[in-house]
Amino acid sequence: MRRHFFLGLTVAVLLGSAVTFPQATGRAGAQQGGGGIQGNSGAEPCTRSPLCAWSRERDIISHELHTADLGFTYAYPFALPDGGGGVSAVAINSKGHLFAFQRNAAGKPQLFEFDQKHALVRAIGDEAIGHQNKAHGMAVDSEDNIWICDENGDTVMKLSPEGRLLMTIGVRGQRGDWDEATGQRLLWQPLHVAFAANGDIYIGEGHANESPNDTGKSPTNSIGAARVLHLDKNGRFINQWFGNHAGPGHFSMVHGLAVNPDNGNVLIGDREEYRLVVYDAGGKFIRTIQLRNLTCALYVDPHKQLWLATGQDGQIFKMGWDGRVLGAIGNGPGTGEGQFTESSYMAMDAQGNLYTGDTGYPRITKLVAKK
């Protein structure tokens, strides 16, 4: 596979010549920053933390642009409401219906269900789920329940297949630590959710705003590091483990999260450190896999294949469980055909087509598999 490296605007081709890389029209959410759309501008400013991983380290290394070699083509068959924000996540249920989680202003629906012919089935609004301050990750479990993460609202919600609220984990607007001993069960920037084969729930938390940066607005947050919370299928606490930034066995955020269905290992997409961090089901560190791209979102398809979205690097990688890049989809950052301002959480249908939203642009991309 041919690979290109880019830092800012320049791509250095491994075999020689340099070309100009098409710069995205803005970092994730920048285009949609006005118009009353909430929580759509990335992580909160990091000013007081000694870490401040967000943005400072973004361009320390050159990123890779892989040749799109998997034969997927690009289509845009879904109609979203005018004036909306980026689509942070998509998921597909057993009927082949696609759910899209969009960043919209208060009072406008943020969760949409489409049938197999791409027609809108229902829009789920604030009356059902409340306003999601910053729509982030989403997943569908084995019973077709829909799980949505509100990063800045600090909740994870479980919805029925019809969109009725069944359970809320965390307390809306109360960011903080989960302390089982004292009965304090708060979340701290929940980004994504993944499930083990037995139904256990893993919630990835932390968008690289470590304490003390966060303590002014969240006095209950005394730990402050990114973390993985492990609950059973009924939401009862099992354990949690913490990142504490960089180095072997550490992570600065849990932007991507996936569970290996064969051995139960938990993979973390530590986005700003360009790496995957692997733990066993109980949180014991196994290994770090260093990459040269943003590790924005992870997805395990129905065939147990691992996929990685590179976010603002504008591609999706087919991955080996050992961390090798097996192939690539996408034409890099931008808003043209096959481009993404921020490729994000993915889903695959029964025909092998992939779908992803774009956190910085209001559309859903259908990645049509080669026949």
N, C-alpha and C positions, 0 to 999 in steps of 0.2 A: 504494500500500500504506500503510495506517495504521501508524504507529510510536508506541510509548510509550517513555518514558525512565524508568529506575528506578535509585535509589541507596539501598541498604538496603531499607526497607519501602515506600517511596512511589513511585508511578508518576505522572509528569506527562504527561497526554495532550496531544498537540500542539494539539488543537482546544479545549482548555480544562480541563475538570474533572479533579480528582485522584482516584485510587482507591487502595485498598490492594493491594499486590502480595503474593501468597501466598509467604511465605518458605519455603525448603526446610527440612526438619526438621533438617538439619545440613549442613555443608560436606562435600565429597566424602569418603566413607569414615568420617565421624564416627559414623554409626549402627552401623557394623560394627566399631568400634574394639576391642571386647572379644572374648572367646571364643577367643583364640589365633590370630586371623587376622593374618597377617604383612603388613608393608609396606602398610598400608591407610589411612594418615593423611595423604596428600599429600606435599609435599616435606619434606626434613629441615629442622630448625630452622636458620635463617640468623642467626648472631649476630656473627661476626667479620668477615664480608666488608664492604667499604665499599659494596657494591652492595645486597645483600639485597633483590632485586626481589620475591621471593615475599611476598605479602600486603601489604606496605607500600604498594604502588601499586595494589592491587586496586580501590579505590573512589575513585580520584582523579577519574575522569570518570563521568558518568551513563551507564548501559548502556541499550541499546535493546531493547524488546520489540516484535517485529513481529506483526502480525495473521497467524494461521495461515490462509493463503489458497490452498494448493495442493491441497486436497481430499483429503488423506490421512486415513485413520481409524486407530485404534489397537487392536492386539490383543496378547495375551500367551500364545501357544500353547506355549511351551517350558517344560518342567519341569526345574528345577535342583535339586541336592541341598539338603536342609534344612540351615540353619546356615552357609551359605556367605557369602562377601563379595560385593563389587561385581563386575560384569562389565566389565572394562576395554576389551575389543575383541571384535568379531565379524568373520568373513570367510567367503566362499562360494567353493566350488570349481566346476569345470566340470560336475559332476553335480548341482549345485544343493544340495549338502550345506552346512549352516552349521556353522562352528566357533565356539565361544565360549570365551573366555579369562577365567577367574574367579580372583579373589583369595581363596585358601583357606588354611587352616592346613596345616602340614607333615603329610604322610601322607595327605592327601585329594587326589583328582584336581583338576586346575585347567584342563584342556583337554578340551572335550566336542565330539563330532561328532553332528549331528542330520540325518536325511534330509529329503526334500522334504515329508513328512507330519508333520514336527516330532518324530518318534520318535528316541530316543537310539540311536545306532549304536555308539559306543564312548566310554569315558572314559579319558583318557591321564593316568597318574599319575606319582608320583615315580620309580618304577622305570624309566620311559622317559626322562624329561626332568629328573629331579631337582626339588627344591622350588624354585619360582620365588619369590624373596624379595619381589618386587613386580611382579606381572603388569602389563604395560603394553600396548604396541602389538602388532598382529599383521597379517599380510598373507599372501595366497596368490599364488604366482607363476604364470606361464603354463604350467608343467608340473604344477600342482596341489600343489607342495610348500608346506608351511606354515612360516612364519617367525614366531617369537615373541620378544618383547623382555622381559628381566627387568631392570627399572630398577636396583634395589638389588643385584641379583646381578651386574650389569655384563656380561651376555652377550646375544648374539643367536643363536638356534638355528634351524637349518634341519631340518625334519622331512619325511620322505617322506609321500605322500598317505595312507599307513596309520598314520602317527604314529611311525615309527622315526627315531631321531636320525641325521642324515647329516653335519652339520657344526656346530661351535660357533665363533662369532667372539667373541673376548675370553676372559678367564680368570675363572672363577667366583670372586667374592669379592675380586678384585684390580682395583680401580678405578684408572684412570690414563690417560695419553696413549698414542696410537698414534704411535710413532716408528719409521718404516720403516728409517731409517738404522742404528739400533742393534738392530733386530729385536724391539723391544718392541711388542707388538700388543695393547694394552689398550683397553677402552672406558670411557667415563665417563658413567654414567646414560643408557644407550640407551633411547629413548622410543618410536621408531617406525621403520619400514622401508618404503621405496618402491622401485619398479623402473622403469628406463628401458625403452624399446621393445626395445633390444638385449640386455636382461637385466642391465645394470649395476645395482648395488645402492647405494642411498643409505641411510645410517643417521643418524637425527637423535639428537643427544645433548645432555644438559644440562637440568636441571630448576631452573635459576636459583639454584644454590648455588655461585657462583663462588669461586675462590681469593681470599683465603687461607682461606675458611671450610672448605674440604674437605681442606686439606693435612695436618691432624692425623691423619686416618685413611688418607690416600692420599699417601704421600711421593713416589710416582712421578708424581703429577699436578702438574706445574710450570706448566702453562698455565692451566688452570682455567676457561676460557670455554666456553660452549655452542658446539657445532660440528656440521658435517655431514661425515661420512666417506663417500668415494666409492670403491667397490670394483668390480672386474669381476664377471661372473656366477659365477666360480670363487672369489671371495673375495680376489683379489689387489688390492693397493693401487693406486689411481690418484692420488687427491689428497684433501685435506680443506681446509675453511675454517672460520673461527672468528667468533663473534658479538661478543664484547666489549661486551655490553650494548646501550645505546641509541643512537639517531641513525641517519641515512641509511646504509644498507649494513650495519647492525649488528642484533643480536638478542640477547635474554637467555635464550631457551630455544627448543628445537625440539620443541614439543609436537605440532604437526601437520606433516605432510610429504606432498607429492604431486608427481608429475612430469606436466607437460603432454605428452600423447601425440603432439601435432602438432609441437611445436618442441623438446621436451626440457627446457624450462625447469623449474627446481626451485622449488617454493613452500614456504615455511616458515610455519607457524602459530606466531607469537611471542605466546603466550597472554597473558602478563601485561602486554604492551604493546598489546594489542588491535589487532594488525595482521598483515598478510601481508607477507613479504619475498621478493622474486622474484630469482632468480639464473639464469644460463644453466647448461647442463649441466656446464660446467667450473668453476663457482663464481664467475663474474664478476657483480657486482651490477648489477641492471637497474632495480628500482624498489621503493619501499615503498608499500603500500596501507593507509592508516589506516582502521580501523573503530571501532565503538563497542560492541563485544562481545568477550568472551573468544574467542580463536581456538584452540579446544581440539583439534580433529581435522579433517583434510582427507581427502576421498575423491573419486576419479575413477571414475564408473560406467562400465558397458560401452558407453555412448553418448557417452563423452568429456565428460560433464557433471560440473562441479565442485560439490561439496557441502562445507559447513562446519558442524561441530557447535560450538555455543557453550558447551559444558560446563555450568558451574553457572549460566549464564544460562538454561538449560533449553529451547533450541530447536535446530533444524537449518535452515540456510539453503541454498537453491539459489542458486549463485553464477555470475556471468559471470566469464570469465577476466580481465576488466579490473577486477574487484573489486566490481562492482555486485551488490546483493542483489536477486535476481529473484523470490523467494518464500520463504515460511517454513512450517515444520511445528513443532508443539509448543505447549504451553500454559504455558511458563515453568517455573521451578523448583518442585519438590515431588515427591510420590509418588502423586498422583492420576492419573487417566486422561490420557494425553498429556503428562504432566509428567516431568521428569528432575531428579534431584539433580545429575547431571553427564552430559549426553549426550556420547558418545565415538565411538570409531572405528566406521565404518559399512560396510555392504555392501548390494548390490542384487541381486535375483534376476532370472531371465529374464522375469518378469511385470511388472517395474518396481516391485516392493515393496522398500522400504528396511528395513534392520534396524540396530539399535544397542543396545549394552549401556548400562548405567548404572553408572559407576564407584563411586557411593556407595550403590547399592541392588541387591540380588541378583535382577535380572530382565533379560530381553531384550525389547525392544519391536519388534513387527512393525508397520511403517508401511505400511498397505495402500493401494496406489495407487487413485485414482479410475478407475472403469471407463469 
